[in-house]
Amino acid sequence: MNPAPNLILIGPMGAGKTCIGRRLAERFTLDFVDVDQAIVDAAGASIPTIFEHSGEAGFRSHERETLARVLEGRGQLVSTGGGAVLDPGNRALIARRGFVVYLRVSVAAQLERLARDKGRPLLQRPDREQVLHDLAAHRDPLYRELADLTLDTDPYTAADATAHLVVKLATQWQRQDLTA
């Protein structure tokens, strides 16, 4: 068993981190924190607006600060943004402050799940499929390196993925004493 103060979900956009995360947080009685939403709340601007005014580097700076603040806490289920693993400092912090679950998803499933989503700055291009392939090629090794547990979400509904994770987490994740 791997003791950790938080449960942290990583993976690409469209993997189900927010939807599955909310369900797992309820199941394990954890506070749910979506890092992207925390960035929006702190910045007072949407992610596309942050990208427009500050570029990806500016967004990643917000992400780094927000993730560090969030992971000071305990007893949380933290849903990270897909690119949070790009920063070596973020990876070290995530590994130190949580049991890490990689929600893997194929590009085909991402395209289907994100077909009508207009709020993803990295996908505001006509070659969405190629962008997703490029992101996967770059990020998948980082996700794999960081993961304590991996679940391929392609074949599952959010409810089924949650049920599978509950079973796996029961044998692999030992919650640290939340009062320590």
C-alpha positions in Angstrom: 0.0 0.0 0.0 1.1 3.5 -0.8 0.3 6.1 1.9 -0.5 9.6 0.7 -2.3 12.6 2.0 -4.2 13.2 -1.3 -5.5 11.3 -4.3 -4.4 13.0 -7.5 -5.7 12.4 -11.0 -3.5 13.1 -14.0 -4.1 12.5 -17.7 -4.9 14.2 -20.9 -8.0 16.4 -21.6 -11.0 14.2 -22.1 -9.8 11.4 -19.9 -12.5 12.0 -17.3 -10.5 13.6 -14.5 -13.1 16.0 -13.4 -16.2 13.7 -13.8 -14.5 10.7 -12.3 -12.8 12.8 -9.7 -16.0 14.2 -8.4 -17.4 10.7 -8.0 -14.3 9.3 -6.3 -14.2 12.3 -3.9 -17.7 11.6 -2.9 -17.0 7.9 -2.5 -13.9 8.5 -0.3 -15.3 11.6 1.5 -12.5 13.8 0.1 -12.6 17.5 -0.8 -12.7 17.8 -4.6 -10.4 20.3 -6.1 -10.2 20.9 -9.9 -6.9 22.8 -10.5 -8.1 24.4 -13.7 -11.2 25.7 -11.9 -9.0 26.9 -9.0 -6.8 28.8 -11.6 -9.9 30.4 -13.1 -11.2 31.4 -9.6 -7.8 32.9 -8.5 -7.2 34.7 -11.8 -10.8 35.9 -12.3 -10.5 34.9 -15.9 -11.3 31.9 -18.1 -8.5 29.6 -19.2 -8.9 30.8 -22.9 -8.7 34.4 -21.7 -5.5 33.6 -19.6 -4.0 31.9 -22.7 -5.0 34.9 -24.9 -3.4 37.5 -22.5 -0.5 35.6 -21.1 0.2 32.8 -23.5 0.8 29.2 -22.5 3.8 30.2 -20.4 1.6 32.6 -18.4 -1.0 29.9 -17.9 1.6 27.4 -16.7 2.9 29.9 -14.2 -0.7 30.2 -12.8 -0.9 26.4 -12.8 2.4 26.0 -10.9 1.3 28.5 -8.2 -2.2 27.1 -7.8 -1.0 23.5 -7.7 1.5 24.3 -5.0 -1.1 26.0 -2.9 -3.7 23.3 -3.4 -1.3 20.5 -2.5 -0.4 22.1 0.8 -3.8 20.5 1.9 -4.7 17.0 2.9 -7.7 14.8 2.4 -8.4 16.0 -1.1 -9.0 14.5 -4.5 -7.1 16.8 -6.9 -7.9 16.8 -10.6 -4.9 18.4 -12.4 -4.8 20.0 -15.9 -3.5 17.8 -18.6 -0.3 19.8 -18.9 0.6 20.0 -15.2 3.1 17.2 -15.6 5.2 19.3 -18.0 6.9 21.1 -15.2 9.5 19.0 -13.3 8.7 20.9 -10.1 5.0 20.0 -10.5 5.8 16.4 -11.0 8.0 16.3 -7.9 5.2 18.0 -5.9 2.5 15.7 -7.2 4.6 12.6 -6.4 5.4 13.8 -2.9 1.9 14.9 -2.0 -0.4 12.3 -3.4 -1.3 8.8 -4.6 -1.3 9.4 -8.4 -3.9 7.9 -10.7 -3.3 8.2 -14.5 -6.5 8.2 -16.4 -5.4 7.1 -19.9 -7.6 7.8 -23.0 -7.0 7.2 -26.7 -7.0 10.0 -29.2 -10.1 8.6 -30.8 -12.0 8.7 -27.5 -10.7 12.2 -26.9 -11.9 13.5 -30.2 -15.4 12.0 -29.5 -15.6 13.4 -26.0 -14.2 16.8 -26.9 -16.0 17.3 -30.2 -18.2 20.2 -29.0 -15.8 21.6 -26.4 -14.7 25.1 -27.5 -12.9 26.0 -24.2 -9.7 24.1 -24.9 -7.1 26.7 -26.1 -4.7 24.0 -27.4 -7.5 22.6 -29.6 -8.5 25.8 -31.3 -7.0 24.6 -34.6 -8.3 22.6 -37.5 -5.8 19.8 -37.0 -7.2 18.7 -33.6 -6.4 15.0 -34.1 -2.7 15.8 -34.9 -2.5 18.1 -31.9 -3.9 15.4 -29.6 -1.4 12.8 -31.1 1.5 15.3 -30.5 0.4 16.0 -26.9 0.1 12.3 -26.2 3.5 11.5 -27.6 5.1 14.2 -25.4 3.1 13.7 -22.2 2.3 10.0 -22.0 5.8 9.1 -20.8 5.5 11.7 -18.1 2.1 10.5 -17.0 3.4 6.9 -16.9 6.5 7.8 -14.9 4.4 9.6 -12.3 1.5 7.1 -11.9 1.0 4.9 -9.0 -2.0 3.4 -10.8 -3.2 3.6 -14.4 -6.7 3.1 -15.7 -7.6 3.1 -19.4 -11.0 5.0 -19.5 -11.9 4.3 -23.1 -14.2 1.4 -22.4 -15.9 2.8 -19.4 -18.6 5.2 -18.4 -17.7 7.6 -15.6 -19.6 5.4 -13.2 -17.9 2.2 -14.3 -14.5 3.8 -14.2 -15.2 5.0 -10.7 -16.3 1.6 -9.6 -13.1 0.0 -11.1 -10.9 2.6 -9.3 -12.6 2.1 -6.0 -11.7 -1.6 -6.1 -8.1 -0.9 -7.2 -7.6 1.9 -4.7 -8.9 -0.3 -1.8 -5.8 -2.5 -2.3 -3.2 0.1 -3.4 -3.8 3.3 -1.6 -3.6 3.8 2.1 -4.9 7.2 3.3 -2.5 8.9 5.6 -4.0 10.0 8.9 -5.8 13.2 7.9 -5.3 14.7 11.3 -1.5 14.4 11.3 
